[in-house]
Amino acid sequence: MAKVKPFRGLRPPKEMVEEVVSRPYDVLNSEEARAEAEGNPKSLYHIIKPEIDFEPGFDEHHPDVYDKAVENFNAFQKNGWLVQDDKDKYYIYAQTMDGRTQYGFVVAAWVDDYMEGRIKKHELTRRDKEEDRMKHVRINNANVEPVFFAFPDNAALQQIIDTVTAGTPEYDFVAPDGFGHTFWVIDDEKMIEEITRQFDAIPNLYIADGHHRSAAAALVGAEKARNNPNHKGDEEYNYFLAVAFPASHLKIIDYNRVVRDLNGLTPAEFLDKVAENFEVKKIGKEIYHPTGLHNFSLYLDGEWYSLTAKPGTYNDQDPIGVLDVTVSSDLILRDILGITDLRSDKRIDFVGGIRGLEELQRRVDSGEMKMALALYPVTMDQLINIADTGNIMPPKTTWFEPKLRSGLVIHKLD
């Protein structure tokens, strides 16, 4: 069962929240973070991307950078830019994009649930990325940024969401990217007990986004348990910061591909090969969006095409074989273009659907890329099915938006 607990959140005062909070560390580079934080000493980037306090080009993995994170984290608390709540609480965090709002519970999730597979993942993680975040958690003794979970819909928890969000929020603002962020504090003891009890009846939580942060947070917690001769199991380091959303609230956005060349083929030769496994229909100059599973958009030589996979080219009974990322990776990228490793091949790049198909067209028209392929997005049901069957998504399959804002609340490990 999914074990969660309330915690004493470390949070910005209401009047400072928009100055403090930031985008997650992994959605922008050091120079972008430096630009966003310019002139703002309260920006969380000084903690989660502390290389911005050094000369441009300074190694972000240098020990001095991690030390700077701790120095800044301590200064934020000393200056009153982050203040710890007086008792354990839960929180509700809502995000609004394009008129649609999703509501999640901010919880402390149990490390053992991750280590023993009750918090399920659908992506492989890279050890170097895990180690970077582990250092950050270790040295700050805190989960500064949350991970993004989904859970199967639960009527009692939805009722709590409805009740709490009818009240006045603690924070309510629109970020520079246009997404709305609203945050409520839950300090009613009976409601807190009910939230804990309802999560305890949920068999599994699912990592939607933040596999490296999840791994790092859990591994540091397990490490602290091993290194504490007086470990009892109720210490704060046995838990890590997460925002858990009902699965029906979440929508996965498409994750599309652009390729630099046609592997020596002319456009006509390429289309002939595509036609062996797909029904190819020329659309023309107007942007074409995939209409459903197994339908793709291709942009090539200034024209859009509809590609529909022929029966027999996919396996709807297999959690991985049914995915359009599998169909396109096998039948187009691998078999025609010779791209076998999506993680390392420099001939391919990936574009989150939040940028729109106009971005695919722009990158091809500029001459940087030769062709673009747009995919129908994966569903939450597919993601949960893959996690439940112990499978791993192919690389670059899911894109969640909006991203969780960092700095709304922090979980200290002591």
C-alpha positions as CSV (number, residue, x, y, z in Angstrom):
1,M,0.0,0.0,0.0
2,A,1.2,3.6,-0.7
3,K,2.5,5.0,2.6
4,V,2.6,8.8,2.8
5,K,2.7,11.3,5.6
6,P,2.3,15.0,6.2
7,F,5.4,17.1,6.9
8,R,6.6,20.4,8.2
9,G,7.0,22.2,4.9
10,L,9.6,24.9,4.3
11,R,7.9,27.6,2.2
12,P,8.2,31.2,1.1
13,P,6.1,33.8,2.8
14,K,3.0,34.6,0.7
15,E,4.3,38.0,-0.4
16,M,7.6,36.5,-1.7
17,V,6.4,33.4,-3.5
18,E,6.6,34.6,-7.0
19,E,10.2,35.9,-6.4
20,V,11.3,32.6,-4.9
21,V,9.7,29.8,-7.1
22,S,11.3,28.6,-10.3
23,R,11.1,26.1,-13.1
24,P,12.6,22.7,-12.3
25,Y,16.4,22.4,-12.5
26,D,16.3,20.1,-15.6
27,V,14.2,22.1,-18.0
28,L,16.7,24.9,-18.6
29,N,20.4,25.3,-18.9
30,S,22.7,27.3,-16.7
31,E,22.6,30.4,-18.9
32,E,18.8,30.4,-19.1
33,A,18.7,30.1,-15.3
34,R,21.2,32.9,-14.9
35,A,19.0,35.1,-17.1
36,E,15.8,34.3,-15.3
37,A,17.4,34.9,-11.9
38,E,19.1,38.2,-12.9
39,G,18.6,40.8,-10.3
40,N,16.7,38.5,-8.0
41,P,18.6,37.2,-5.0
42,K,15.5,35.3,-3.8
43,S,15.3,33.1,-6.9
44,L,15.4,29.3,-6.1
45,Y,17.9,29.0,-9.0
46,H,20.6,30.1,-6.5
47,I,19.9,26.8,-4.7
48,I,19.0,24.3,-7.5
49,K,21.3,25.7,-10.1
50,P,24.0,27.4,-8.0
51,E,26.5,27.5,-10.8
52,I,24.8,30.8,-11.8
53,D,26.7,32.4,-8.9
54,F,30.0,31.6,-10.6
55,E,31.5,32.8,-13.9
56,P,29.7,31.6,-17.0
57,G,31.2,28.2,-18.1
58,F,32.2,27.2,-14.5
59,D,31.8,23.4,-14.1
60,E,28.3,22.9,-12.6
61,H,29.5,19.6,-10.9
62,H,32.4,21.2,-9.2
63,P,32.4,20.7,-5.4
64,D,32.3,24.5,-4.9
65,V,29.0,24.6,-6.7
66,Y,27.4,22.1,-4.4
67,D,28.8,24.0,-1.4
68,K,27.3,27.2,-2.8
69,A,23.9,25.5,-2.9
70,V,24.1,24.8,0.9
71,E,25.3,28.3,1.6
72,N,22.4,29.8,-0.4
73,F,19.9,27.4,1.1
74,N,21.0,28.4,4.6
75,A,20.9,32.1,3.7
76,F,17.3,31.8,2.3
77,Q,16.2,30.4,5.7
78,K,18.2,32.9,7.7
79,N,16.8,35.8,5.6
80,G,13.2,34.6,6.1
81,W,12.7,33.8,2.4
82,L,11.9,30.2,3.3
83,V,10.1,29.6,6.6
84,Q,9.2,26.2,8.1
85,D,5.6,25.4,9.1
86,D,5.0,24.8,12.8
87,K,3.5,21.3,12.4
88,D,3.1,18.5,9.9
89,K,0.7,19.4,7.1
90,Y,-0.5,18.2,3.7
91,Y,-0.9,20.7,0.8
92,I,-2.8,20.8,-2.4
93,Y,-1.2,22.1,-5.5
94,A,-3.2,23.0,-8.6
95,Q,-1.8,23.8,-12.1
96,T,-3.8,25.5,-14.8
97,M,-3.0,25.3,-18.5
98,D,-5.2,26.1,-21.5
99,G,-8.3,26.4,-19.2
100,R,-7.7,22.9,-17.7
101,T,-6.7,22.5,-14.0
102,Q,-5.1,19.4,-12.3
103,Y,-5.0,19.1,-8.5
104,G,-2.4,17.2,-6.6
105,F,-1.6,16.3,-3.0
106,V,1.8,17.4,-1.8
107,V,3.0,14.5,0.4
108,A,6.1,12.9,1.9
109,A,6.3,9.5,0.2
110,W,7.9,6.5,1.8
111,V,11.4,5.5,0.6
112,D,10.7,1.8,1.1
113,D,7.8,2.1,-1.4
114,Y,10.2,3.2,-4.0
115,M,12.9,0.6,-3.1
116,E,10.4,-2.2,-3.0
117,G,8.6,-1.3,-6.2
118,R,5.3,0.0,-4.9
119,I,6.2,3.3,-6.4
120,K,6.3,2.2,-10.0
121,K,8.5,3.6,-12.8
122,H,8.3,3.5,-16.6
123,E,11.7,4.9,-17.6
124,L,15.3,3.8,-17.2
125,T,17.5,6.2,-15.3
126,R,21.1,7.2,-15.9
127,R,23.5,6.8,-13.0
128,D,25.4,10.1,-13.6
129,K,22.1,12.0,-13.4
130,E,21.1,10.1,-10.3
131,E,24.4,10.9,-8.6
132,D,24.2,14.6,-9.4
133,R,20.8,14.9,-7.7
134,M,21.9,12.6,-4.8
135,K,24.7,15.0,-4.1
136,H,22.2,17.9,-4.1
137,V,19.8,16.1,-1.7
138,R,22.7,14.9,0.5
139,I,24.5,18.2,0.9
140,N,21.3,20.2,1.5
141,N,19.8,17.5,3.7
142,A,16.5,18.3,2.0
143,N,14.3,17.5,-1.0
144,V,14.3,21.0,-2.5
145,E,12.3,19.9,-5.6
146,P,9.3,17.5,-5.7
147,V,8.7,14.5,-7.9
148,F,5.5,14.1,-10.0
149,F,3.3,11.1,-9.1
150,A,0.0,9.8,-10.4
151,F,-2.4,7.5,-8.5
152,P,-5.6,5.7,-9.5
153,D,-8.6,7.9,-9.0
154,N,-10.0,7.8,-5.4
155,A,-13.5,9.2,-4.6
156,A,-12.7,10.2,-1.0
157,L,-9.5,12.0,-2.0
158,Q,-11.3,13.8,-4.8
159,Q,-13.9,14.9,-2.2
160,I,-11.1,16.4,-0.1
161,I,-9.7,18.2,-3.1
162,D,-13.1,19.7,-3.8
163,T,-13.6,20.7,-0.2
164,V,-10.1,22.3,0.3
165,T,-10.0,24.1,-3.1
166,A,-13.4,25.8,-2.3
167,G,-11.5,27.7,0.3
168,T,-8.9,30.5,0.1
169,P,-5.5,29.5,-1.3
170,E,-2.2,30.3,0.3
171,Y,-0.6,31.1,-3.0
172,D,-2.3,31.9,-6.3
173,F,-0.3,33.4,-9.3
174,V,0.4,33.0,-13.0
175,A,4.0,32.3,-13.8
176,P,5.8,34.0,-16.7
177,D,5.1,31.1,-19.0
178,G,1.3,31.8,-18.6
179,F,0.6,28.7,-16.4
180,G,-1.5,29.2,-13.2
181,H,-0.2,27.8,-9.9
182,T,-2.5,27.7,-6.8
183,F,-1.6,26.2,-3.4
184,W,-3.6,25.4,-0.3
185,V,-2.4,24.4,3.2
186,I,-4.3,21.5,5.0
187,D,-3.9,21.7,8.7
188,D,-7.2,20.1,9.9
189,E,-6.1,17.0,11.9
190,K,-9.1,14.9,10.9
191,M,-8.6,15.6,7.2
192,I,-4.9,14.9,7.5
193,E,-5.7,11.5,9.1
194,E,-8.2,10.8,6.3
195,I,-5.7,11.6,3.5
196,T,-3.1,9.3,5.1
197,R,-5.7,6.5,5.5
198,Q,-6.9,6.8,1.9
199,F,-3.4,6.7,0.4
200,D,-2.7,3.6,2.5
201,A,-5.5,1.9,0.6
202,I,-4.0,2.7,-2.8
203,P,-1.7,-0.2,-3.9
204,N,0.7,1.8,-6.1
205,L,1.9,5.2,-6.9
206,Y,3.3,5.9,-10.4
207,I,6.1,8.2,-11.3
208,A,4.8,10.5,-14.1
209,D,7.8,12.8,-14.3
210,G,11.0,13.0,-12.4
211,H,12.5,9.5,-12.5
212,H,16.0,10.8,-11.6
213,R,14.8,12.9,-8.7
214,S,12.8,10.0,-7.4
215,A,15.8,7.7,-7.6
216,A,18.1,10.2,-6.0
217,A,15.7,11.1,-3.1
218,A,15.0,7.4,-2.3
219,L,18.6,6.3,-2.5
220,V,19.7,9.1,-0.2
221,G,17.0,8.1,2.3
222,A,18.1,4.5,2.2
223,E,21.7,5.6,2.5
224,K,20.9,7.6,5.6
225,A,19.1,4.6,7.1
226,R,22.1,2.4,6.6
227,N,24.5,4.9,8.1
228,N,22.5,5.6,11.2
229,P,23.3,3.1,14.0
230,N,20.2,4.3,15.9
231,H,17.8,4.0,12.8
232,K,14.2,3.4,13.9
233,G,12.3,3.9,10.7
234,D,10.2,7.0,11.6
235,E,13.0,9.5,10.8
236,E,12.2,12.2,8.3
237,Y,14.8,10.9,5.9
238,N,12.6,7.8,5.3
239,Y,10.3,10.0,3.2
240,F,10.8,12.3,0.2
241,L,8.8,15.1,-1.4
242,A,6.2,14.3,-4.1
243,V,3.1,15.8,-5.6
244,A,0.5,13.0,-6.4
245,F,-2.3,13.7,-8.9
246,P,-5.3,11.5,-9.6
247,A,-4.5,9.9,-13.0
248,S,-7.7,11.3,-14.6
249,H,-6.4,14.8,-14.0
250,L,-3.3,14.3,-16.0
251,K,-2.8,14.6,-19.7
252,I,0.3,13.4,-21.5
253,I,1.4,15.7,-24.4
254,D,3.0,14.4,-27.6
255,Y,6.8,14.0,-27.9
256,N,7.9,14.4,-31.4
257,R,11.0,13.7,-33.5
258,V,13.1,15.7,-36.0
259,V,15.9,14.0,-38.1
260,R,18.9,15.6,-39.8
261,D,19.1,13.4,-42.9
262,L,17.3,10.6,-44.9
263,N,20.1,8.1,-44.6
264,G,21.2,8.6,-48.2
265,L,17.7,8.4,-49.7
266,T,15.9,10.9,-51.8
267,P,12.6,12.1,-50.4
268,A,10.8,10.0,-53.0
269,E,12.8,6.9,-52.1
270,F,12.1,7.5,-48.4
271,L,8.4,7.8,-49.0
272,D,8.4,4.6,-51.1
273,K,10.0,2.8,-48.2
274,V,7.5,4.3,-45.7
275,A,4.6,3.2,-47.9
276,E,5.6,-0.5,-47.3
277,N,4.3,-0.3,-43.8
278,F,2.1,2.8,-43.8
279,E,-0.8,4.2,-45.8
280,V,0.7,7.4,-47.0
281,K,-1.6,10.4,-47.8
282,K,-0.3,13.8,-48.9
283,I,-2.0,16.6,-47.0
284,G,-0.1,19.6,-48.4
285,K,1.1,22.8,-46.8
286,E,-1.4,22.9,-43.9
287,I,-0.1,21.5,-40.6
288,Y,-1.5,18.0,-39.9
289,H,-2.0,16.6,-36.4
290,P,-2.2,12.8,-35.8
291,T,-5.9,11.9,-35.4
292,G,-5.5,8.8,-33.2
293,L,-3.4,5.8,-32.3
294,H,-1.2,4.5,-35.1
295,N,-1.7,7.7,-37.2
296,F,1.4,9.9,-37.6
297,S,2.2,13.3,-39.2
298,L,5.3,13.5,-41.4
299,Y,6.8,16.8,-42.6
300,L,9.2,16.6,-45.5
301,D,10.2,19.0,-48.3
302,G,7.6,21.6,-47.3
303,E,4.7,19.1,-47.3
304,W,2.7,17.4,-44.6
305,Y,1.7,13.8,-44.9
306,S,-0.6,11.5,-42.9
307,L,0.9,8.0,-42.2
308,T,-1.4,5.3,-40.9
309,A,0.3,2.1,-39.8
310,K,-1.0,-1.0,-41.7
311,P,-2.6,-3.8,-39.7
312,G,0.1,-6.3,-38.6
313,T,2.8,-3.7,-38.1
314,Y,1.9,-3.2,-34.4
315,N,0.8,-5.4,-31.5
316,D,-2.2,-4.0,-29.6
317,Q,-1.9,-6.9,-27.1
318,D,1.6,-5.9,-26.0
319,P,2.0,-2.9,-23.7
320,I,5.1,-1.7,-25.6
321,G,4.2,-3.0,-29.1
322,V,1.0,-0.9,-29.0
323,L,2.9,2.4,-28.6
324,D,3.3,4.6,-31.6
325,V,6.8,5.5,-30.3
326,T,7.6,1.8,-30.8
327,V,6.0,1.6,-34.3
328,S,7.8,4.7,-35.5
329,S,11.1,3.8,-33.9
330,D,11.2,0.3,-35.4
331,L,9.6,0.8,-38.9
332,I,10.9,4.3,-39.7
333,L,13.8,5.4,-37.6
334,R,15.5,2.0,-37.3
335,D,14.6,0.2,-40.5
336,I,14.7,3.1,-43.0
337,L,16.9,5.7,-41.4
338,G,19.3,3.5,-39.5
339,I,18.8,5.2,-36.1
340,T,19.0,2.5,-33.4
341,D,19.9,4.4,-30.2
342,L,17.5,7.2,-29.5
343,R,19.5,8.3,-26.5
344,S,22.8,8.9,-28.2
345,D,22.4,9.2,-32.0
346,K,23.2,12.8,-32.9
347,R,21.1,12.6,-36.1
348,I,17.8,12.8,-34.1
349,D,16.4,15.4,-31.8
350,F,13.1,15.5,-29.8
351,V,10.6,18.3,-29.5
352,G,8.0,18.4,-26.7
353,G,4.4,18.9,-28.0
354,I,4.1,22.0,-25.9
355,R,6.0,23.8,-28.6
356,G,3.4,22.9,-31.3
357,L,3.9,21.3,-34.7
358,E,4.9,24.7,-36.0
359,E,8.3,24.1,-34.2
360,L,8.8,20.9,-36.2
361,Q,8.0,22.7,-39.5
362,R,10.4,25.6,-38.5
363,R,13.3,23.3,-37.8
364,V,12.9,21.5,-41.1
365,D,12.3,24.6,-43.2
366,S,15.4,26.2,-41.6
367,G,17.5,23.4,-43.2
368,E,18.7,22.2,-39.7
369,M,16.6,19.1,-40.1
370,K,15.4,17.1,-43.1
371,M,12.2,15.6,-41.8
372,A,9.9,15.7,-38.8
373,L,7.6,13.0,-37.3
374,A,4.7,13.9,-35.0
375,L,3.2,11.1,-32.8
376,Y,-0.2,10.7,-31.1
377,P,0.4,11.1,-27.3
378,V,0.5,8.2,-24.9
379,T,-2.4,7.9,-22.5
380,M,-2.2,7.6,-18.7
381,D,-3.8,4.2,-19.0
382,Q,-1.0,3.0,-21.3
383,L,1.6,4.5,-18.9
384,I,0.1,2.7,-15.9
385,N,-0.3,-0.6,-17.8
386,I,3.4,-0.4,-18.8
387,A,4.5,0.3,-15.2
388,D,2.2,-2.5,-13.8
389,T,3.6,-5.1,-16.2
390,G,7.2,-4.2,-15.3
391,N,7.9,-2.8,-18.7
392,I,10.0,0.3,-19.6
393,M,8.9,3.0,-22.0
394,P,11.1,3.6,-25.0
395,P,13.2,6.8,-24.7
396,K,11.5,10.2,-25.2
397,T,7.9,8.8,-25.0
398,T,6.1,11.1,-22.5
399,W,5.9,14.8,-22.0
400,F,4.0,16.3,-19.1
401,E,3.1,19.9,-19.0
402,P,2.9,22.1,-16.9
403,K,6.0,21.2,-15.0
404,L,5.8,21.4,-11.2
405,R,7.0,24.8,-10.0
406,S,10.0,24.4,-7.6
407,G,10.1,26.2,-4.3
408,L,6.5,26.2,-3.3
409,V,7.4,23.8,-0.5
410,I,10.6,22.0,0.5
411,H,11.0,18.8,2.6
412,K,13.8,18.8,5.1
413,L,15.3,15.4,6.0
414,D,15.8,16.1,9.7
